Amino acid sequence: MSSPSTSVSRSTFDEVMVPNYVPGAIVPVRGQGSRIWDQDDKEYIDFACGIAVTVLGHCHPKLVAALTEQGNKLWHLSNVVTNEPALRLASKLTEKTFAERVFFANSGGEANEAAFKLARRYGNTRAEGKNEIISFHNAFHGRTLFTVSVGGQAKYTQGFEPIPGGITHLPFNDVAALEAAISDKTCAVVMEPLQGEGGILPATAEFARAARELCNKHDALLVYDEVQTGMGRTGELYAYMGLGVTPDILTTAKGLGGGFPIGAMLTTKAIADYLPFGTHGSTYGGNPLGCAVAEAVLDTVSDPAVLEGVQVRAEKIRARLDAIGERYGVFGPTRGLGLLIGAPMSEAWKGRAKEIVNAGWKHGVWCLVAGPDVLRIAPSLIIPEAELELGLERLEAAVAELCA
Ligand SMILES: *Cc1c(COP(=O)(O)O)cnc(C)c1O
């Protein structure tokens, strides 16, 4: 297929874009399922999904239908009036989760911003000075000033000072540290059920339970950032369901729109009442176009067959990755949940995960890193067997070439 867009290329990026990204060498122009093609019509197997976003692959017929149908009806109203897709999506999200109330945003960072503001307002309303937030080292919650501040990676706040205060960072999965730090001044404990950007590190069941109990004891809200782990990614609709711990607030984005930008904050009615009329808002949040697409994603991902398929695929990928890691000595045993898989680099390969990603591009497979030391694989939840096998073969060829 000839590309009409060849007048722009990767080098255009450096001439017209702010240099906060360094994109890969090729420019993809179309996708179908778990395959994408670049300007030269070279094909790649997609093991990345953007960054764990396109849970149903590219151009899924149900999503294209939802987008085009809504696109021909109504795109935007603002929140001065409500709309049917938002009401339907919120109804389904509350039916399928612990939540009773929904706030729509346009991204994960915005959903978290709403969650953290709600937690602050909850605490400040209930007791003087109850506004401290506890979060964890290596956590990632977005790129707004509040969300980088709650996030646990100093490199994302450096140079942006002064940053919001009242935030304490603790080691992840350390029950004793949490027990020592939490108090009646704490308004929220914020965690990812599995740290994604931080290196594909799952919370232990013990830690998850302890965080829940300590929040109960101190009247603090337990906030689960499920921006990356949500929408079937771990094999459950939301990862909290597999942990047996229910948060007070949950944020969801990435997979929610299957590639269309949308985010949401879910909570109970009692907590939602702390954000009354006028306290928070968004122009585009809950727009009919995004909500129509997300409704189609939610309907499709909720199918038990899709969720069961996640485990089957995950086992295949992990067995093969473990074998590759062992054979070439590049990475150690894989970890993660469902189709959010991390392969930690071996001693000899410390800091070199990106080299494997780059070799993958060359061999026609798109993978990700999660920090410098972890190769991350996050394919579509419905990636067909043939694409999965082909992607793994290409990844092995890439590793083999690097090690030759
Ligand atoms: C990606 C991510 C975010 C930020 O989402 P954006 O849509 O980029 O704002 C927040 N939290 C987690 C856990 C994420 O993985």
PDBQT file of the ligand as one rigid body, heavy atoms in Angstrom, charges set to zero:
ROOT
HETATM    1  C1  LIG A 501       0.493   5.394  32.018  1.00  0.00    +0.000 C 
HETATM    2  C2  LIG A 501       0.183   5.506  33.458  1.00  0.00    +0.000 A 
HETATM    3  C3  LIG A 501      -0.308   6.699  34.006  1.00  0.00    +0.000 A 
HETATM    4  C4  LIG A 501      -0.428   7.984  33.194  1.00  0.00    +0.000 C 
HETATM    5  O1  LIG A 501      -1.402   7.902  32.205  1.00  0.00    +0.000 OA
HETATM    6  P1  LIG A 501      -1.446   9.043  31.072  1.00  0.00    +0.000 P 
HETATM    7  O2  LIG A 501      -2.622   8.634  30.238  1.00  0.00    +0.000 OA
HETATM    8  O3  LIG A 501      -0.144   9.002  30.366  1.00  0.00    +0.000 OA
HETATM    9  O4  LIG A 501      -1.662  10.330  31.756  1.00  0.00    +0.000 OA
HETATM   10  C5  LIG A 501      -0.654   6.707  35.339  1.00  0.00    +0.000 A 
HETATM   11  N1  LIG A 501      -0.517   5.622  36.102  1.00  0.00    +0.000 NA
HETATM   12  C6  LIG A 501      -0.052   4.456  35.618  1.00  0.00    +0.000 A 
HETATM   13  C7  LIG A 501       0.057   3.274  36.517  1.00  0.00    +0.000 C 
HETATM   14  C8  LIG A 501       0.333   4.368  34.278  1.00  0.00    +0.000 A 
HETATM   15  O5  LIG A 501       0.840   3.225  33.801  1.00  0.00    +0.000 OA
ENDROOT
TORSDOF 0
